[in-house]
Amino acid sequence: MSLAALHAHAQPAWQPSKNIEIVVPSAPGGSNDKTARSIERVIHDKRLLTSTLTVVNKPGGGNAMTMNYLNLHMGDAHYVMIGTPTILTNHIIGASTLNYTDFTPVASLFNEYIVFAVKADSTIKNGRDLAERLKKDPNSVSIGFATALGSHNHIAAGLLAKAIGGDVRALKVVAFKGSSEAIAALLGGHIDLVTTAAGNVAEQVEAGKLRIVGVAANQRLPAPYAGVPTWKEQGINVVFGGWRSIMGPKNMTAAQIAYWEKLLAQVVAQPEWKSDLDRNYLTDDFAVGVRFRTDLQQDYASMKAVLSELGLARN
């Protein structure tokens, strides 16, 4: 047996000795918050932890508040955060000096597709209307999203504009701290369009308050989106979504990572978790170890390429 194997074999198992915090980089109510609270609920209901667990919301600065807070606790596995593509995009656009390499990748959880929502009484009736307006005058449609300029929700809007031959840099965009704030602004008539996860607006769509004009998925989503054509069906090649993950602070030990991998594998195996994915229109993508780290490397490269085309890349 090699020295490395002997060391790994001899390394004692890690167990939490105090309250665990799952830190959320956005306000309550959005998909990041729902993810953390789904994890919390499953862990509590199934008694998967001997310690307590709390969800802590730290919105602001396009994830900067959460990332800075997490790295105040380097090497302490009692603190983890909900990771989003913003970790990658913030570094690419120069909004943050922190990259995913400044944290400990623990596990990928799921992917989600982005929908394009307008108010039910909007003059934008369908995807063709939106495409025509964006191509003719990109500044005529105010687009809201979470949580920062250059986020995956912003990228989705840019990809649509690019696909129809519009001026990507002329888009009128507004970044909100959370998707719930963007949706409230849309309902209040302060903006014209929101790009967000399908699960974030399902309730308003069912209530007839919002209408979806396009879905950035390979195939149609289930009700209440079953009648909404994908962008591909409307002749516009836009397929794009985001992911959610668990990231730990830098310098976590192998034993700490192994503990969280085992705990999260238990969480995602529960029927309640699978029901939450279905209810929120999410696609399971649980991955740990080399596969997850490789996915992050590939996503960073592909997002950098897109953001460079959009004129937003700085690194």
Secondary structure, DSSP 8 states (H G I E B T S, - for coil): --HHHHHHHHS------S-EEEEESS-TTSHHHHHHHHHHHHHHHTT--SS-EEEEE---TTTHHHHHHHGGGTT-TTEEEEE-THHHHHHHTTS-S--GGGEEEEEEEEEEEEEEEEETT-S--SHHHHHHHHHH-GGGSEEEEES-TTSHHHHHHHHHHHHTT--GGG-EEEEESSHHHHHHHHHTTS-SEEEEEHHHHHHHHHTTSEEEEEE-SSS--STTSTTS-BTTTTT-----EEEEEEEEETT--HHHHHHHHHHHHHHHTSHHHHHHHHHTTEEEEEEEHHHHHHHHHHHHHHHHHHHHHTT----
